């Protein structure tokens, strides 16, 4: 009898492949597989492992009669049709625990960078320009930080803030305050009182353009906005307008509606270039959860869940 087959569609830590092989699976690794090739190959596979950029929709699922499990290396599941998978009795698992610490650290790093003008000062100094007063920083201590979404990454960011004299406020409609033992407040309170607002929500219909013109207009203290969740959680054009009009005081951003930003599916590259050109923006290319340690932890967590779900041990 032929071994069950696993298809891995991303360049991930080899630990996952090795664990599958230990259990007797035949494993094929095809990073960044084109959709037409995926549709052609998927009928032979029992398990499919994906990251952000492989779409697992009805067409893929209908072409996969042997498929028993879809594993998402990471957190967001918006690229997988979860409802249809349930109808087909296909197990869907992810591993948000694997890079939560990395995201928490990255949020803090970007925030401190922006407050202390580190990128700007570094760039100037490397040109031989020695400025001090122009790059006088601002301390984090004493500020109010609002966290929208208190799952794995939101709670990780909150943990990283414990060493600072800040007041952390949390808005998460799915948390019971009495159980959470954290300072859970209304969204309006965060908008009215916080100096920093960080988004840590999954992307879905409910959170699409969560940060829009109305949201930014309701932010009283012109806060610094942090987004390490998904690009479309913030409406890019509204974000740009709020920054240019100084409705918000700054931006730390790691995710975009178009990835890469020259893809042009949602916005022209010029929109992102205007955003990046602003002196109160710190940006990174979707790497908040992208550390040496998280590359291993993401697959370790996922494989442990797969092993339990399929009773492999």
C-alpha positions in Angstrom: 0.0 0.0 0.0 1.4 3.4 -1.0 2.3 5.9 1.7 -0.1 8.8 2.3 1.2 12.0 0.8 1.8 15.5 2.1 2.2 18.6 0.0 4.1 21.6 1.5 3.6 24.7 -0.6 6.1 27.0 1.2 9.8 27.3 2.2 9.4 26.4 5.8 11.6 24.8 8.5 12.6 21.3 7.4 11.5 20.0 10.9 7.9 19.6 9.6 9.0 17.5 6.6 11.2 15.4 8.8 8.4 14.7 11.4 6.0 13.6 8.6 8.6 11.3 7.2 9.2 9.8 10.6 5.5 8.8 10.6 5.8 7.2 7.1 4.4 10.0 5.0 5.7 10.7 1.5 6.4 14.5 1.5 6.7 16.8 -1.5 7.9 20.4 -1.1 6.9 22.8 -3.8 7.4 26.4 -2.6 5.2 29.1 -4.1 3.4 26.6 -6.2 1.5 28.1 -9.2 -2.3 27.6 -8.9 -2.6 25.6 -12.0 0.1 23.2 -10.8 -1.6 22.9 -7.4 -4.9 22.0 -9.0 -3.1 19.4 -11.1 -1.2 17.8 -8.2 -3.6 18.1 -5.2 -5.7 14.9 -6.1 -2.8 12.7 -4.9 -2.4 14.3 -1.4 -3.9 13.6 2.0 -2.4 16.6 3.8 -1.8 20.1 2.5 0.5 22.6 4.3 0.3 26.3 3.3 1.3 29.7 4.4 -0.4 33.1 3.6 -0.3 33.1 -0.2 -1.8 29.7 -1.2 -5.5 30.0 -1.7 -7.4 26.9 -0.5 -10.9 27.5 -2.0 -13.7 25.3 -3.2 -12.0 24.6 -6.5 -8.9 23.3 -4.8 -10.9 21.3 -2.2 -13.1 19.8 -5.0 -9.9 18.6 -6.8 -8.7 16.9 -3.6 -10.8 13.8 -3.0 -8.2 12.3 -0.6 -7.6 15.5 1.4 -8.0 15.0 5.2 -6.2 18.0 6.7 -5.0 21.5 5.8 -2.3 23.0 8.0 -1.6 26.7 8.0 1.9 27.6 9.1 1.1 30.8 11.0 -2.1 32.4 12.2 -4.5 33.9 9.6 -6.9 31.5 8.0 -8.5 33.9 5.6 -7.0 32.1 2.6 -8.7 28.8 3.5 -12.5 28.2 3.0 -13.1 26.9 6.5 -16.8 26.4 6.0 -16.4 24.3 3.0 -13.6 22.3 4.6 -16.0 21.5 7.5 -18.6 20.3 5.0 -16.0 18.0 3.5 -14.8 16.8 7.0 -11.4 18.3 6.3 -9.5 19.3 9.5 -8.0 22.8 9.5 -5.2 23.7 11.9 -2.9 26.7 12.3 -0.1 27.7 14.6 -0.5 31.3 15.9 1.4 30.5 19.1 4.5 30.0 17.0 5.3 33.6 16.2 3.3 35.5 18.7 6.4 36.4 20.7 8.2 37.6 17.6 5.3 39.9 16.7 5.1 41.3 20.2 8.8 42.1 20.1 8.5 43.6 16.6 5.7 45.9 17.6 7.7 47.2 20.5 10.8 47.6 18.3 8.9 49.7 15.7 7.2 51.8 18.3 10.5 52.7 20.1 12.1 53.3 16.7 9.4 55.8 15.7 9.4 57.6 19.1 13.1 58.0 19.1 13.6 58.8 15.4 16.2 56.0 15.1 15.7 55.2 11.4 15.8 58.9 10.5 18.9 59.6 12.6 20.7 56.5 11.3 20.1 57.5 7.7 21.3 61.0 8.3 24.4 60.0 10.3 25.4 57.6 7.5 25.4 60.6 5.1 27.7 62.4 7.5 25.0 64.7 8.9 25.3 64.9 12.7 22.0 66.3 14.1 20.9 66.1 17.7 18.0 68.5 18.4 16.2 67.6 15.2 16.0 64.0 16.5 15.1 64.6 20.1 13.0 61.5 21.1 9.9 60.9 23.1 9.6 58.5 25.9 7.1 55.7 26.0 6.7 55.9 29.8 3.5 57.5 30.9 1.6 56.8 27.7 -1.7 54.9 27.3 -1.5 52.0 24.8 -4.6 50.5 23.3 -4.6 46.9 22.0 -7.4 45.9 19.7 -7.7 42.1 19.7 -6.2 40.2 22.7 -5.3 36.9 21.1 -1.8 35.4 20.8 -0.1 38.5 19.4 -2.1 41.1 21.3 -1.3 39.5 24.6 2.4 39.0 23.6 2.7 42.8 22.8 1.0 43.6 26.2 3.6 41.3 27.9 6.5 43.2 26.2 5.1 46.5 27.5 5.3 45.4 31.2 8.8 46.9 31.6 7.5 50.3 30.8 5.4 52.7 32.9 2.4 52.6 30.5 -1.3 51.9 31.0 -2.5 49.1 28.7 -6.1 49.2 27.6 -7.6 46.3 25.7 -10.7 46.1 23.5 -11.8 42.6 22.4 -15.5 41.9 22.1 -14.9 38.2 22.7 -13.1 38.6 26.1 -15.0 38.5 29.4 -13.3 41.2 31.6 -13.8 39.4 34.8 -12.0 36.3 33.5 -9.2 38.1 31.6 -7.8 40.0 34.6 -6.8 42.8 32.2 -8.0 46.4 31.7 -10.8 45.7 29.1 -12.4 48.9 27.9 -14.7 50.0 25.1 -13.5 50.9 21.6 -14.5 54.5 22.2 -12.3 54.7 25.3 -9.3 53.5 23.3 -10.1 56.1 20.6 -10.5 58.9 23.1 -7.7 58.2 25.6 -4.8 56.2 23.9 -1.5 57.6 22.7 -0.8 54.3 20.8 -3.3 52.0 19.2 -2.1 48.5 18.0 -4.2 46.2 15.9 -4.1 42.4 16.6 -7.3 41.1 15.0 -7.8 38.3 12.4 -8.8 39.4 9.0 -12.5 38.6 8.1 -15.6 40.4 7.0 -16.0 41.9 10.4 -12.5 43.4 10.5 -12.2 44.5 6.8 -11.3 48.2 6.9 -11.7 48.3 10.7 -9.5 51.4 10.6 -11.3 53.6 8.2 -12.0 57.4 7.9 -14.5 57.3 10.7 -12.2 55.4 13.0 -9.2 57.7 12.6 -11.5 60.8 12.9 -12.6 59.5 16.3 -9.0 59.2 17.7 -8.8 62.2 20.0 -5.1 62.2 21.0 -3.6 61.8 17.4 -2.2 58.3 18.3 0.5 56.3 16.8 -1.1 53.4 14.9 0.5 49.9 14.8 -0.6 47.2 12.4 1.0 43.8 12.3 -2.3 41.9 11.6 -3.4 42.1 8.0 -3.2 44.9 5.5 -6.9 45.3 4.8 -7.7 45.7 8.5 -6.7 49.3 7.8 -8.1 51.2 4.8 -4.9 52.4 3.1 -6.3 55.5 1.5 -8.0 56.6 4.8 -4.7 55.8 6.7 -2.7 58.0 4.2 -5.2 60.8 4.5 -5.2 60.7 8.3 -1.4 60.8 8.4 -1.1 63.6 5.9 -3.7 65.7 7.8 -2.1 64.8 11.2 -5.3 63.2 12.5 -2.9 60.4 13.7 0.6 61.0 15.0 2.5 58.2 13.3 2.4 54.7 11.9 4.3 51.5 12.5 3.2 49.1 9.7 4.2 45.6 8.7 1.3 44.5 6.5 -0.2 45.9 3.4 -3.3 45.5 1.2 -1.0 44.7 -1.7 1.9 42.3 -0.9 4.3 43.0 -2.4 3.4 46.6 -2.6 4.1 46.8 -6.3 1.5 44.1 -7.0 -1.2 46.8 -7.9 -4.2 44.6 -7.2 -5.8 47.1 -4.7 -3.7 50.3 -4.9 -1.0 51.7 -7.2 2.5 51.7 -6.0 2.4 55.5 -5.8 0.0 55.3 -2.8 2.4 53.2 -0.8 5.3 55.4 -1.9 3.5 58.4 -0.5 2.9 56.5 2.7 6.5 55.5 3.1 7.8 59.0 2.3 6.2 60.5 5.5 8.6 61.2 8.3 6.3 59.7 10.9 6.1 56.2 9.3 8.2 53.1 10.1 7.5 50.2 7.8 8.7 46.6 7.4 7.8 44.1 4.7 5.5 41.6 6.6 8.3 40.3 8.7 7.0 40.9 12.3 6.6 37.2 12.9 9.6 36.3 10.8 12.5 35.3 13.1 15.0 32.5 13.2 13.2 31.1 16.3 9.7 31.5 14.9 10.5 29.6 11.7 11.0 26.5 13.9 8.3 27.2 16.5 5.6 27.7 13.8 6.1 24.3 12.4 6.7 22.6 15.7 3.4 23.9 17.1 1.6 22.9 13.9 3.0 19.4 13.8 2.2 18.8 17.4 -1.5 19.7 16.6 -1.5 17.5 13.5 -0.1 14.6 15.4 -2.8 14.9 18.0 -5.6 15.4 15.5 -4.6 12.4 13.4 -3.5 10.3 16.4 -0.1 9.6 14.8 1.9 8.7 17.9 
